[in-house]
Amino acid sequence: MFHIRFSWKHPYAWRTNLRILLPTPFSRWLTKGRDCQERGAEHAWYNHDGENSACYHCRIVRPGQLWKSS
């Protein structure tokens, strides 16, 4: 049911997994974590706007197309 990047072992993945399972109005109550790397985990990048990469699990947005290399 879940892709491997949404492992329950990741410190913020529980939020991502719950957002998948809950209806949209409830899933919006779950905010993203601060920074995956601060918690010893890797970021899972996605295409934020064609130029920047954002992490599925935390609020970090970085320049570049990092989702292509992950």
N, C-alpha and C positions, 0 to 999 in steps of 0.2 A: 504493500500500500504506500509506503514511503520510499522516496529516493534515498540513496545512501548518504547524501550530504545532509539529510534531515535526521541524523542519528540522535537518539535520545541522550547519548553520552555527551554531546556538545553542551556547554553551559547555557546557551541561549536557544538551543534547538527546540526545547519544550514549547516555547512561544510560537515558533514557526509551525510546529506540528499541530498545536491547538488552533491556530488560525486556519489551517486546512480543514480541520474537523468541525469547527463551530460555524453557525450561520454568520453572515457578514456583520450584522449590527453588534453582535457580541465579540467578534474577533477584533474589532477596532479598539476595544478596551485594552488589548494587550500591546503594550509599547515595546519597541526594540530595546535591546541591551545597549550598554555604553560602548564597549570595545571588546571584541573577541580576543584579541591578542593580550589584553590586560589579564584575562582569565586563563591564558595558556592554550587557547584554541585557534584554529585557522579560520580565516574569512571564507565565505562561500559567495563569490562574486556573481552579479548579474548586470545586464546592460541597463544603466540608469537613464541615459539620454543620448546614447550614440557616441558620446565623447568621454563620459565618466562611468566609473564602476561603483556600485553600491553593494554592501553586504546584505544577504538575506536576514541575518540574525542580529546585526547591530546597526547603529546609526552612522557608521563610517562610510564616507563617499570619497573616492580618490580619482584623480585624473588618469586617463588612459583606459584602454580596453582590456582590463585584467581578466574579464570573464572569458576571453578567448584562450588564455593560458591556463585556466583552472580546470 
